[in-house]
Amino acid sequence: MAKNAGIGLSPVKSQAAQERRWRAESDLRTLKEAEQIKADRGRLTDAKRMAVVEVKALRRVSGKR
């Protein structure tokens, strides 16, 4: 059987192979979007600010300051 994109996924897929392919496609989309965010200074700044807000909220919830 031919392999797709060199990651060992055959055209005839079992349930596990379909899940693996879906996960690889999803991961690729995530990585592409991360690169777009890193290339956009405004988006990256906003994401970092949001991270600070989230960390503060998690610290309040966990009781750690």
C-alpha positions as a Python dict, from the first residue, in 0.01 Angstrom:
ca = {
    (1, 'M'): (0, 0, 0),
    (2, 'A'): (108, 354, -70),
    (3, 'K'): (193, 572, 226),
    (4, 'N'): (41, 919, 258),
    (5, 'A'): (280, 1206, 326),
    (6, 'G'): (544, 970, 461),
    (7, 'I'): (372, 921, 797),
    (8, 'G'): (256, 566, 738),
    (9, 'L'): (-112, 627, 669),
    (10, 'S'): (-262, 398, 408),
    (11, 'P'): (-561, 478, 184),
    (12, 'V'): (-760, 192, 342),
    (13, 'K'): (-795, 308, 701),
    (14, 'S'): (-893, 138, 1020),
    (15, 'Q'): (-1064, 340, 1292),
    (16, 'A'): (-726, 395, 1461),
    (17, 'A'): (-565, 506, 1135),
    (18, 'Q'): (-850, 749, 1065),
    (19, 'E'): (-810, 896, 1415),
    (20, 'R'): (-433, 927, 1364),
    (21, 'R'): (-484, 1106, 1033),
    (22, 'W'): (-746, 1342, 1180),
    (23, 'R'): (-512, 1421, 1471),
    (24, 'A'): (-221, 1488, 1233),
    (25, 'E'): (-437, 1720, 1021),
    (26, 'S'): (-563, 1900, 1332),
    (27, 'D'): (-210, 1933, 1471),
    (28, 'L'): (-92, 2075, 1140),
    (29, 'R'): (-368, 2337, 1145),
    (30, 'T'): (-271, 2426, 1503),
    (31, 'L'): (97, 2461, 1414),
    (32, 'K'): (18, 2676, 1111),
    (33, 'E'): (-205, 2903, 1318),
    (34, 'A'): (63, 2932, 1588),
    (35, 'E'): (312, 3048, 1325),
    (36, 'Q'): (62, 3306, 1199),
    (37, 'I'): (9, 3435, 1552),
    (38, 'K'): (384, 3456, 1619),
    (39, 'A'): (429, 3653, 1296),
    (40, 'D'): (161, 3905, 1397),
    (41, 'R'): (301, 4121, 1675),
    (42, 'G'): (-42, 4250, 1782),
    (43, 'R'): (-197, 3904, 1808),
    (44, 'L'): (106, 3773, 1994),
    (45, 'T'): (94, 4062, 2242),
    (46, 'D'): (-278, 4006, 2299),
    (47, 'A'): (-223, 3633, 2352),
    (48, 'K'): (53, 3700, 2605),
    (49, 'R'): (-170, 3944, 2793),
    (50, 'M'): (-447, 3686, 2799),
    (51, 'A'): (-200, 3430, 2935),
    (52, 'V'): (-118, 3664, 3226),
    (53, 'V'): (-490, 3707, 3302),
    (54, 'E'): (-544, 3329, 3293),
    (55, 'V'): (-245, 3259, 3519),
    (56, 'K'): (-377, 3507, 3775),
    (57, 'A'): (-721, 3342, 3765),
    (58, 'L'): (-570, 2994, 3805),
    (59, 'R'): (-362, 3112, 4099),
    (60, 'R'): (-675, 3245, 4270),
    (61, 'V'): (-856, 2916, 4212),
    (62, 'S'): (-563, 2706, 4335),
    (63, 'G'): (-493, 2929, 4634),
    (64, 'K'): (-136, 2990, 4519),
    (65, 'R'): (-20, 3345, 4474),
}
